[in-house]
Amino acid sequence: MTKAYSQMTTEELNAELAELRVQYKKVQALGMHLDMSRGKPCQEQLDLSMGMMEVLDSTSDLTCEDGMDCRNYGQLTGIREARELLGDMMENNPKDIIIYGNSSLNVMFDTISRVWTHGVMGNTPWCKLDEVKFLCPTPGYDRHFGITEFFGIKNIPVPMTPEGPDMDIVEKLVAEDASIKGIWCVPKYSNPQGISYSDETVRRFARLEPAAPDFRIFWDNAYGMHHLYDHHQDHLIEILAECKRAGNPDLVYKFASTSKITFPGSGIAAIATSPNNMEDFLTYLSHQTIGHDKVNQLRHVRFFKDIHGMVEHMRKHADILRPKFEAVIDILNEDLEGLEIGSWTKPLGGYFIMFSAMPGCAKDIVSRAKKAGVTMTNAGATWPYGMDPQDSDIRIAPTYPCLADLTNAMRIFTLCVRISSIKKILRDREAIA
């Protein structure tokens, strides 16, 4: 039976540390360069969509079902076929959807920029207010936090629970403070924990009573179809329908894209929202563009044909990713279980696994791994302003490396976790002594 490090004597820990240091030097001598810093699709995943390059050519009919020539101007909200496809993907009425370019992150940035200068549905532009705040479920997605930070909006951490954000705190804050204008959410297979919001959490979001009339939930359903298993999946209540039932139809901006379904640099993004919000969006969008890339929209529709084609396509993604996620979990279990020096999530989908180290160890673990040839996401990145008060959270991104490289990287990672943890325990004992 594995003995917890905290239960070992100082002599036992020093002996263990000496052996681990020998292993670490051997690893360093290998000169490996393994990148696990971002949640990118691997080449095999990108290859799944190469058929998109063949569905359209110079002889193709590029006319939409309604007669629109996709090569020309027009269709501000996107072609009807694309709105129907993404409507099925997002579980929303196609009439409530606007199709954008390749990046949902760009749509989110653009949305913040627009309300910063022009406000939400006639309310005071945020740039004219003394202070604007945003709630950030934490740990969370660093690029979300980076958008609001860029505009000088104050990011306020809200703890994540196994059910989603701590709704007691969310409800209290938004009801009491009119300067809180929004909240970032990754509701399904969240980045980085892989948590999906419970039914109760979604219903409580739909029934929020914010003090600010221009408060909006930024609902980034980036991983809505990104299951690892056919029959063991998380399910999420559809937020727009729930808001409508609760009498809060305008509360949510819901974002999605095909970035991790087809090509991240050449996908299509969309927002789904209420008719009132839609009118607000189209008012500014009509000044910004005459229409997004309709040829790429048509390419996606012709490739998938319908939602069933997309579901089958995502099964192929799962076949590639599932062994990688299982390898990470297996190695964490084999190397660390019982030592009581960390915990980790076991998601059923998405792109990340969250590792929680002993407090005060995350930065050292990530630094030590990099010196051994493994680049991880920066410690603290999953917190607003990069400041993890416990110095504990580390995001593991298993998707990009091949399985052999991932296995090597995880062995190095667990080795670094063990070394950093022992050093922390020994320092704490010396401080007490």
C-alpha positions in Angstrom: 0.0 0.0 0.0 1.3 3.4 -1.0 2.4 5.5 2.0 1.4 9.2 2.0 4.3 11.6 1.9 2.9 13.4 4.9 3.2 10.2 6.9 6.8 9.5 6.0 9.6 10.5 8.4 12.0 13.2 7.3 14.7 10.6 6.7 12.3 8.6 4.4 11.4 11.8 2.5 15.1 12.8 2.0 15.9 9.3 0.7 12.9 9.4 -1.7 13.9 12.9 -2.8 17.5 11.8 -3.6 16.2 8.9 -5.8 13.8 11.2 -7.6 16.5 13.7 -8.3 18.6 11.0 -10.0 15.6 10.2 -12.2 15.1 13.9 -13.0 18.7 14.3 -14.1 18.4 11.3 -16.4 15.3 12.8 -17.9 17.0 16.2 -18.4 19.8 14.5 -20.2 17.3 13.2 -22.9 16.8 16.7 -24.2 13.1 16.3 -24.9 10.9 19.2 -26.2 7.2 18.4 -25.5 4.5 21.1 -25.7 1.4 20.8 -23.5 0.8 24.5 -23.2 -2.5 24.9 -25.1 -5.5 22.9 -26.0 -4.9 22.5 -29.7 -6.2 19.7 -31.9 -3.5 17.3 -33.1 -2.7 16.6 -36.7 -4.8 13.5 -36.8 -7.9 15.5 -35.7 -7.2 18.2 -38.4 -6.9 15.4 -41.0 -10.5 14.4 -40.2 -11.8 17.5 -42.0 -9.6 17.4 -45.1 -12.7 16.4 -47.1 -13.8 20.0 -46.7 -11.2 21.0 -49.2 -12.9 18.9 -51.8 -16.6 19.6 -51.3 -16.2 22.9 -53.3 -14.1 23.6 -56.4 -14.2 25.8 -59.4 -17.1 23.8 -60.9 -19.3 23.9 -57.8 -22.7 25.5 -57.7 -22.2 28.2 -54.9 -25.8 29.1 -54.8 -27.7 28.8 -51.4 -31.1 27.2 -51.1 -32.7 30.6 -51.2 -30.9 31.5 -54.4 -28.2 33.7 -52.9 -24.8 33.5 -54.6 -22.3 32.8 -51.8 -19.6 34.6 -53.7 -21.4 37.9 -53.4 -22.3 40.4 -50.7 -25.3 39.9 -48.4 -26.8 37.6 -45.7 -25.7 39.6 -42.6 -26.9 36.8 -40.3 -25.4 34.0 -42.3 -26.8 31.6 -44.9 -29.9 29.8 -43.9 -28.3 26.3 -44.2 -25.5 27.3 -41.8 -27.9 28.8 -39.3 -29.9 25.5 -39.4 -26.8 23.4 -38.9 -25.4 25.4 -36.0 -28.9 25.8 -34.7 -29.0 22.0 -34.3 -25.5 22.0 -32.9 -26.4 24.7 -30.3 -29.9 23.4 -29.7 -31.4 26.8 -30.7 -33.9 28.1 -33.3 -32.0 29.1 -36.4 -33.8 32.4 -36.4 -32.0 33.2 -33.1 -28.6 32.7 -34.5 -26.0 34.9 -36.2 -23.2 33.2 -38.1 -19.8 35.1 -37.9 -16.3 34.4 -39.0 -13.9 31.7 -37.8 -13.5 32.5 -34.1 -16.0 32.7 -31.3 -13.3 34.4 -29.1 -13.3 37.2 -31.7 -17.1 37.5 -31.4 -16.8 37.7 -27.6 -14.1 40.4 -27.8 -16.2 42.3 -30.4 -19.2 42.1 -28.1 -17.4 43.5 -25.1 -15.9 46.2 -27.4 -19.3 47.2 -28.7 -21.0 47.4 -25.3 -18.0 49.3 -24.0 -18.5 52.1 -26.5 -22.3 51.9 -27.2 -23.9 50.0 -24.3 -26.4 47.2 -24.1 -29.9 47.9 -25.6 -29.8 51.6 -24.9 -28.1 51.5 -21.5 -25.1 53.7 -20.7 -22.0 52.6 -22.5 -19.6 50.9 -20.1 -16.8 53.3 -21.0 -18.8 56.1 -19.4 -19.2 54.4 -16.0 -17.0 54.9 -13.0 -16.4 51.2 -12.7 -17.3 48.0 -14.5 -16.9 44.5 -13.0 -17.1 41.0 -14.4 -17.5 37.7 -12.6 -14.9 35.1 -13.4 -15.7 31.5 -12.3 -12.2 30.3 -11.3 -10.3 28.3 -12.2 -11.4 29.3 -15.7 -10.4 30.2 -19.3 -7.5 32.6 -19.4 -8.5 34.2 -22.7 -11.9 35.1 -21.3 -10.3 36.9 -18.4 -7.8 38.5 -20.8 -10.6 40.2 -22.8 -12.2 42.0 -19.8 -8.8 42.8 -18.4 -7.8 44.4 -21.7 -10.8 46.8 -21.4 -9.9 47.7 -17.9 -12.9 45.8 -16.5 -12.3 44.5 -13.0 -12.3 40.7 -12.9 -13.8 39.2 -9.8 -13.0 35.5 -9.0 -16.0 33.3 -8.1 -15.2 29.7 -6.9 -16.1 26.8 -9.0 -17.8 23.8 -7.4 -18.5 20.3 -8.9 -21.9 21.7 -9.9 -20.5 24.8 -11.6 -19.9 28.4 -10.2 -20.9 28.9 -6.6 -24.4 30.3 -7.3 -24.9 31.5 -3.7 -22.0 34.0 -4.3 -23.1 34.8 -7.9 -26.7 35.5 -6.9 -25.6 37.7 -4.0 -23.0 39.7 -6.0 -25.2 40.5 -9.0 -28.2 41.4 -6.9 -26.2 43.8 -4.8 -23.8 45.5 -7.2 -25.0 47.3 -10.4 -21.4 47.7 -11.5 -21.2 44.0 -12.2 -22.2 43.7 -15.8 -21.5 40.1 -16.7 -20.1 36.7 -16.0 -17.9 34.4 -18.1 -19.2 30.8 -18.4 -17.9 27.6 -20.0 -20.9 25.5 -19.0 -20.1 22.1 -20.5 -16.8 20.3 -20.0 -15.4 23.5 -18.6 -11.9 24.9 -19.3 -9.9 23.7 -17.3 -11.7 21.3 -15.0 -14.0 19.5 -17.4 -17.0 20.2 -15.2 -20.5 20.5 -16.6 -23.0 22.7 -14.9 -25.8 20.9 -13.1 -29.5 21.4 -13.9 -29.9 23.4 -10.7 -27.0 25.7 -11.6 -28.4 26.4 -15.1 -31.9 27.1 -13.7 -30.4 29.5 -11.1 -28.5 31.3 -13.8 -31.8 31.7 -15.7 -33.5 33.1 -12.7 -30.8 35.7 -11.7 -32.1 39.1 -10.6 -29.2 41.4 -11.4 -29.1 45.0 -10.2 -27.8 46.0 -13.6 -30.3 46.0 -16.4 -27.5 45.5 -18.8 -26.1 42.5 -17.1 -25.4 39.6 -19.5 -24.2 36.0 -19.1 -21.5 35.2 -21.6 -22.3 31.5 -22.2 -19.4 30.0 -24.1 -20.5 26.5 -25.0 -17.2 25.7 -26.7 -17.3 22.0 -25.9 -21.0 21.2 -26.4 -20.3 18.2 -28.7 -16.9 17.3 -27.4 -17.7 14.0 -25.7 -15.1 11.3 -25.1 -17.6 8.4 -24.8 -20.7 7.4 -26.7 -22.9 6.3 -23.8 -21.3 8.1 -20.8 -21.8 11.8 -21.4 -22.7 15.0 -19.6 -25.9 16.7 -20.5 -26.7 20.4 -20.2 -30.0 22.2 -20.0 -30.5 24.7 -22.8 -30.0 28.1 -21.3 -32.0 30.3 -23.7 -35.1 28.2 -23.3 -34.7 28.2 -19.6 -34.3 32.0 -19.5 -37.4 32.4 -21.5 -39.3 30.2 -19.1 -38.0 32.2 -16.2 -39.1 35.5 -17.7 -35.5 36.6 -18.4 -35.3 36.1 -22.2 -32.5 38.7 -22.8 -30.1 37.6 -20.1 -27.8 35.4 -22.2 -25.3 35.7 -25.1 -24.6 32.1 -26.1 -21.4 31.5 -28.2 -20.2 28.5 -30.1 -18.0 27.6 -33.0 -16.6 24.7 -35.1 -13.0 25.6 -34.2 -12.3 22.2 -32.6 -14.7 20.4 -34.9 -13.2 21.3 -38.3 -10.2 23.7 -38.6 -9.5 26.1 -35.7 -8.3 28.8 -38.1 -11.0 28.3 -40.7 -14.2 27.3 -38.8 -17.4 29.2 -38.4 -18.6 30.9 -35.2 -22.1 31.8 -34.0 -24.0 33.6 -31.3 -27.5 32.6 -30.2 -29.6 35.0 -28.2 -33.1 36.6 -27.8 -34.9 38.6 -30.5 -34.3 41.8 -28.5 -30.6 41.1 -28.2 -30.5 40.0 -31.9 -31.9 43.4 -32.9 -29.2 45.1 -30.8 -26.5 43.1 -32.4 -27.7 43.6 -36.0 -27.8 47.4 -35.4 -24.1 47.6 -34.9 -23.2 44.6 -37.2 -24.8 46.4 -40.2 -22.2 49.1 -39.8 -19.4 46.6 -39.4 -19.8 44.2 -42.3 -22.0 43.3 -45.3 -21.7 39.7 -44.4 -19.2 37.1 -43.2 -17.6 34.3 -45.3 -20.5 32.6 -46.9 -18.4 30.3 -49.0 -16.9 28.8 -45.8 -20.4 28.5 -44.3 -21.5 26.6 -47.4 -18.4 24.5 -47.3 -19.3 23.4 -43.8 -22.9 22.6 -44.7 -21.9 20.6 -47.8 -19.3 18.7 -45.7 -21.5 17.7 -42.8 -24.9 17.8 -44.6 -26.7 17.8 -41.3 -26.3 17.4 -37.6 -26.0 13.6 -37.9 -22.9 14.1 -40.0 -21.4 16.3 -37.4 -22.2 13.8 -34.6 -20.5 11.0 -36.5 -17.5 13.4 -37.2 -17.2 14.1 -33.4 -17.1 10.3 -32.7 -13.9 10.2 -34.8 -12.5 13.0 -32.7 -13.4 11.1 -29.6 -11.6 8.0 -30.9 -8.4 10.0 -31.1 -8.7 11.9 -27.8 -10.1 9.2 -25.5 -6.8 7.2 -25.3 -4.9 10.3 -24.5 -7.2 11.4 -21.7 -7.2 7.8 -20.3 -3.4 7.7 -20.5 -3.2 10.9 -18.4 -5.6 9.7 -15.8 -3.9 6.3 -15.6 -0.4 7.8 -15.1 -1.7 10.2 -12.5 -3.3 7.2 -10.7 -0.2 5.0 -11.0 2.4 7.6 -10.0 0.5 9.8 -7.4 -2.5 8.0 -6.0 -2.2 7.5 -2.3 0.7 10.0 -1.8 -1.8 12.8 -0.9 0.1 15.4 -2.8 -2.5 16.4 -5.4 -5.9 15.7 -7.0 -7.2 15.7 -10.5 -10.4 15.8 -12.5 -11.7 13.0 -14.7 -13.8 14.7 -17.3 -16.1 12.9 -19.8 -15.3 15.4 -22.5 -13.7 18.8 -23.4 -10.0 19.5 -23.9 -8.5 19.7 -20.4 -7.8 17.9 -17.1 -7.3 20.0 -14.0 -4.5 19.1 -11.5 -4.5 20.6 -8.1 -1.1 20.5 -6.4 -0.3 21.1 -2.8 -0.6 24.8 -2.1 2.6 26.6 -3.0 3.8 24.1 -5.5 2.2 24.9 -8.9 4.8 27.4 -10.1 7.7 25.2 -9.0 6.2 22.1 -10.7 5.6 23.9 -14.0 9.1 25.5 -13.9 10.7 22.2 -13.1 8.8 20.4 -15.9 10.0 23.0 -18.4 13.6 22.5 -17.4 13.1 18.8 -18.2 11.6 19.5 -21.6 7.9 19.7 -20.9 6.1 23.0 -21.5 2.8 23.3 -19.5 0.3 26.2 -19.3 1.7 28.8 -17.0 0.8 28.3 -13.3 -1.8 30.8 -12.4 -3.1 31.2 -15.9 -6.5 29.8 -15.0 -7.0 32.7 -12.5 -7.8 36.4 -13.3 -4.6 38.4 -13.7 -2.6 35.1 -13.5 -2.8 35.2 -9.7 -3.6 31.9 -8.1 -3.7 32.7 -4.3 -3.0 29.1 -3.4 -0.4 28.5 -6.2 -2.0 25.2 -6.7 -3.9 24.9 -10.1 -2.2 23.4 -13.2 -4.1 22.9 -16.5 -3.1 19.7 -18.3 -3.8 19.8 -22.1 -3.6 16.2 -23.5 -4.9 16.8 -27.0 -1.9 18.0 -29.1 1.0 15.6 -28.4 1.0 12.1 -29.9 0.3 9.3 -27.3 3.9 8.4 -26.9 5.0 12.0 -26.3 2.1 12.5 -24.0 3.1 9.5 -21.9 6.6 10.7 -21.6 5.5 14.2 -20.7 3.1 12.9 -18.0 5.8 10.8 -16.4 8.0 13.8 -16.3 5.2 15.9 -14.9 4.4 13.4 -12.0 8.1 13.2 -11.3 8.2 17.0 -10.9 5.0 16.9 -8.7 6.7 14.4 -6.4 9.9 16.4 -6.1 8.2 19.7 -5.5 5.8 18.2 -2.9 8.6 16.6 -0.9 10.5 19.8 -0.9 7.4 21.7 0.3 6.8 19.2 3.1 10.4 19.4 4.3 10.3 23.2 4.2 7.2 23.2 6.3 8.7 20.9 8.9 11.8 23.0 9.1 9.7 26.1 9.6 7.8 24.5 12.5 11.0 23.2 14.0 
